[in-house]
Amino acid sequence: LQSRAPVPQLGGGAPGTLRLPAGWNLISLPGTVPRPLTDFTTERQFDLFQCGVGYVCSPLDSTTTLMPGKAYWVRAVRDMTLSYTLE
């Protein structure tokens, strides 16, 4: 038997928000378009890191373009709100 699941909606998604609490947060951007985290928040007091094999991590500038699907660590000084629209 085959399941007839609806086709996922492309574009025109509803806007949403995500709250990152103060402290360390592991994030990854959805989609296919690289964008900086600063496109999603007005907060500018955070540290951004990328990590490789063996948790060898290096700091990134807050305006660095992030690659979708790749994991990044964000250390928020205070709670941050990210605003987005799934497309």
WOVENCOR-V648069 format. One record per backbone hydrogen bond with DSSP energy under -0.5 kcal/mol. NH is the residue of the N-H (numbers start at 1). CO is the residue of the C=O. If there is no record, write none. Layout:
BEGIN
{{NH/CO} {NH/CO}}
END
This chain:
BEGIN
{{5/3} {11/9} {13/86} {16/84} {18/82} {20/18} {20/80} {21/19} {23/76} {25/74} {27/25} {27/72} {29/70} {34/32} {35/66} {37/64} {38/62} {39/36} {40/37} {46/44} {47/75} {48/60} {49/73} {50/58} {51/71} {52/56} {55/52} {56/53} {57/55} {58/50} {60/48} {64/61} {66/35} {69/29} {70/67} {72/27} {73/49} {74/25} {75/47} {76/23} {76/74} {77/45} {80/20} {82/18} {83/40} {84/16} {86/14}}
END
